[in-house]
Amino acid sequence: MIAWQCKFYFVRLIKLTNAHGNLNSNHKVLIHYGKSGPLKYLSHLELIRALERSFRRAGVEIKMSGGFHPRPKVSYGPALSVAVASSAEYLLAELVHPIPEDQLLTKITSALPKGLSIYGAKYIRDKKPSIASAVKSAAYRVKVEFDADSVDIVSLIDQIRGQERLLVRHKGKEKWVETNVALLDWTIVRESDNEHEFHILVSVGDSNSTRPELLVGKLSEVSPGLKGFKITEVNRVEQYVNRGNPLIDIYNFYERIFMKV
């Protein structure tokens, strides 16, 4: 009798909760953020911990996964390399209770350490692919210092892009990538006597993916006489769900839904 009553009240509780829209309701929010300054040296795991601490300090409750080791239900995009800054990072978080988007931005911003910034937030439909699986390309700004006297940078870039395959090396490992797949665009944004800034679009998510700084480093290989060559800054400026024009960035890919809060 007691077991039957417990079941009855449990089912009734579920119905009441559903009636008020609190059970299985979609409170998934897309957050656009970035990191700069000393915090660009955080590893991906350290960045996740810093963000989760900020959510707790801000009083933003994140849903937890089930099982013996529950974790906040937050998913992230492709990991950013250590020492690379970014103004184009994204995460998806499932909130326990919806918070108006402007208030959510204010709450989180007030709790973030210096070097982490929030640029936007919007609630999205639940049935969408993860950020990590959606991203197919990423754009970077890369600053380089070298002595450019009597060096034609455009011809060096064309020489690199004209190769069918490129051998890239990182931490003692080597791999070949298809040039026209790995390197989608490379333009000069600004140049002076000893400093150049490049805009580079690279593929993400397959065997031809590689770091933009490794591609820029090819300049010193095709022109060994390039004096004082040094990469001084790498900044991820956007992530896209495709590789051809028109490029669709992550924030615009996910459709906004309007929450009643």
C-alpha positions in Angstrom: 0.0 0.0 0.0 2.8 2.4 1.0 4.7 1.6 -2.2 1.6 2.2 -4.3 1.0 5.6 -2.7 4.6 6.6 -3.2 4.3 5.7 -6.9 1.1 7.6 -7.2 2.5 10.8 -5.6 5.7 10.5 -7.7 3.7 10.3 -11.0 1.6 13.2 -9.8 4.7 15.3 -9.0 6.0 14.6 -12.5 2.8 15.7 -14.1 2.7 18.9 -12.0 6.3 19.7 -12.8 5.7 19.2 -16.5 2.7 21.4 -16.4 4.9 24.2 -15.1 7.5 23.5 -17.7 10.3 22.7 -15.3 11.1 19.1 -16.2 13.1 18.3 -19.3 12.7 21.9 -20.4 15.4 23.3 -22.6 17.6 25.8 -20.8 20.6 25.3 -23.1 22.6 28.5 -23.6 25.4 29.3 -26.1 28.1 31.5 -24.6 30.6 33.4 -26.7 33.8 34.1 -24.7 37.5 34.8 -25.1 40.8 34.7 -23.3 43.8 37.1 -23.4 46.7 38.4 -21.5 48.4 36.0 -19.0 45.3 33.7 -19.2 46.2 32.7 -22.7 48.8 30.4 -21.1 46.0 28.3 -19.5 45.7 24.8 -20.7 42.3 23.7 -22.0 41.6 21.8 -18.7 42.6 24.9 -16.6 40.4 27.1 -18.7 37.4 24.8 -18.1 38.0 24.9 -14.3 38.3 28.7 -14.4 35.0 29.0 -16.2 33.2 26.6 -14.0 34.4 28.4 -10.9 33.2 31.6 -12.3 29.7 30.1 -12.9 29.5 29.1 -9.3 30.7 32.5 -8.0 28.1 34.1 -10.3 25.3 32.0 -8.8 24.6 30.4 -12.3 23.4 26.8 -11.6 24.5 24.3 -14.3 22.7 21.0 -14.6 24.8 18.0 -13.6 25.2 14.7 -15.3 24.2 11.4 -13.7 26.3 8.6 -12.4 28.8 8.2 -9.6 30.9 11.2 -10.8 28.5 13.9 -11.9 29.9 16.7 -14.0 28.5 20.0 -15.1 26.6 19.7 -18.4 28.9 22.0 -20.3 30.4 21.2 -23.7 33.2 23.2 -25.3 34.6 23.8 -28.8 38.0 22.6 -30.1 40.7 23.1 -27.6 42.9 26.2 -28.0 46.6 25.8 -27.9 48.5 27.2 -24.9 49.8 30.7 -25.5 47.2 31.4 -28.1 44.7 34.2 -27.3 41.1 34.1 -28.7 38.1 36.3 -29.1 36.1 33.4 -30.6 35.6 30.7 -28.1 32.2 29.0 -27.5 30.5 26.7 -25.0 27.1 25.2 -24.5 25.7 25.0 -20.9 22.5 23.5 -19.6 21.1 25.8 -16.9 18.9 24.6 -14.0 16.9 27.8 -14.2 16.7 30.1 -17.2 18.2 33.6 -16.6 17.5 36.5 -19.0 20.4 36.8 -21.4 21.4 40.3 -20.4 21.4 39.4 -16.7 23.3 36.2 -17.4 26.0 38.2 -19.2 26.2 40.6 -16.2 26.4 37.8 -13.6 29.1 35.9 -15.3 31.2 38.9 -16.3 31.3 40.1 -12.7 32.7 36.8 -11.6 35.3 36.3 -14.3 39.1 36.7 -13.7 40.9 39.4 -15.7 41.8 38.0 -19.0 38.5 36.1 -19.6 35.7 38.0 -21.3 32.1 37.2 -22.3 30.8 38.7 -25.5 27.4 37.2 -25.9 24.9 34.6 -24.8 21.7 33.1 -26.3 19.4 30.2 -25.7 19.3 27.7 -28.5 17.3 24.6 -29.6 18.3 21.4 -27.9 18.6 19.3 -31.1 21.8 20.7 -32.5 25.3 19.2 -33.0 28.0 19.8 -30.5 30.4 22.7 -31.1 33.4 20.4 -31.4 31.7 18.4 -34.2 30.3 21.5 -35.9 33.5 23.5 -36.4 35.2 22.9 -39.8 37.5 25.9 -40.0 39.0 28.6 -37.9 40.5 32.0 -38.6 43.6 33.4 -36.9 45.6 36.6 -36.7 49.3 35.9 -36.5 52.0 38.5 -35.9 55.6 37.9 -37.0 58.8 39.8 -36.6 61.7 39.5 -39.1 64.0 41.6 -41.2 62.0 42.1 -44.5 64.6 43.9 -46.5 64.7 42.8 -50.1 62.2 40.0 -49.3 59.0 39.5 -51.3 56.6 38.1 -48.6 53.7 37.6 -51.1 55.9 35.4 -53.3 57.0 33.4 -50.3 53.3 32.8 -49.3 52.5 31.8 -52.9 55.4 29.4 -52.9 54.1 27.7 -49.7 50.5 27.6 -51.0 51.7 26.2 -54.3 53.1 23.1 -52.8 50.9 20.0 -53.1 51.7 18.8 -49.6 53.3 20.3 -46.6 55.3 18.6 -43.9 54.5 20.0 -40.5 56.4 19.3 -37.3 55.3 19.7 -33.7 56.8 18.4 -30.5 59.0 15.8 -32.3 56.1 14.5 -34.4 55.7 14.9 -38.2 52.8 14.6 -40.6 52.0 15.5 -44.2 48.9 17.6 -44.9 47.2 18.5 -48.2 48.0 22.2 -48.7 44.8 23.3 -50.3 42.8 21.5 -47.6 44.8 22.5 -44.6 45.5 26.1 -45.6 42.3 27.7 -46.9 43.4 31.4 -46.9 46.5 33.4 -46.1 46.5 37.2 -46.5 48.6 40.1 -45.3 46.7 42.4 -42.9 49.5 44.8 -42.1 53.2 45.1 -42.8 56.1 47.3 -41.8 59.9 47.1 -41.9 60.2 44.4 -39.3 56.6 43.2 -38.4 53.9 41.6 -40.4 50.4 40.6 -39.4 48.6 37.7 -41.3 45.1 36.5 -41.5 45.0 32.7 -41.9 42.1 30.4 -42.3 42.8 26.7 -41.6 40.8 23.5 -41.6 39.6 22.0 -38.3 38.4 18.5 -37.5 40.2 16.1 -39.9 43.7 14.7 -40.7 44.7 17.9 -42.5 44.1 20.1 -39.5 47.2 21.8 -38.3 48.2 24.8 -36.2 48.5 28.2 -38.0 51.8 29.0 -36.4 53.3 25.8 -38.0 52.2 27.0 -41.4 53.5 30.5 -40.8 56.8 29.0 -39.7 57.2 27.6 -43.2 58.3 31.2 -44.3 61.7 30.6 -42.6 62.0 27.2 -44.4 61.3 28.5 -47.9 63.5 31.6 -47.2 66.4 30.4 -44.9 67.9 33.9 -45.1 65.0 35.5 -43.3 66.7 37.2 -40.4 65.3 37.4 -36.9 62.2 35.4 -37.7 59.9 35.1 -34.7 56.2 34.6 -34.2 55.1 37.1 -31.5 51.3 36.6 -31.3 48.6 34.2 -32.3 45.0 35.0 -31.9 41.9 32.9 -32.9 39.4 35.4 -34.3 36.6 33.1 -35.4 35.4 29.6 -35.8 33.1 28.4 -38.7 30.9 25.5 -39.5 32.0 25.4 -43.1 35.1 26.1 -45.3 33.7 27.9 -48.3 32.1 31.3 -48.8 29.9 32.5 -47.3 31.5 31.4 -44.0 29.0 30.8 -41.2 30.4 31.4 -37.7 29.4 29.3 -34.7 27.3 32.0 -33.0 25.0 32.5 -36.1 24.9 28.8 -36.8 22.9 28.1 -33.6 19.3 29.4 -33.8 18.2 31.6 -31.0 15.0 30.7 -29.1 13.3 33.1 -26.8 12.8 31.9 -23.2 10.0 32.9 -20.9 11.9 33.6 -17.7 
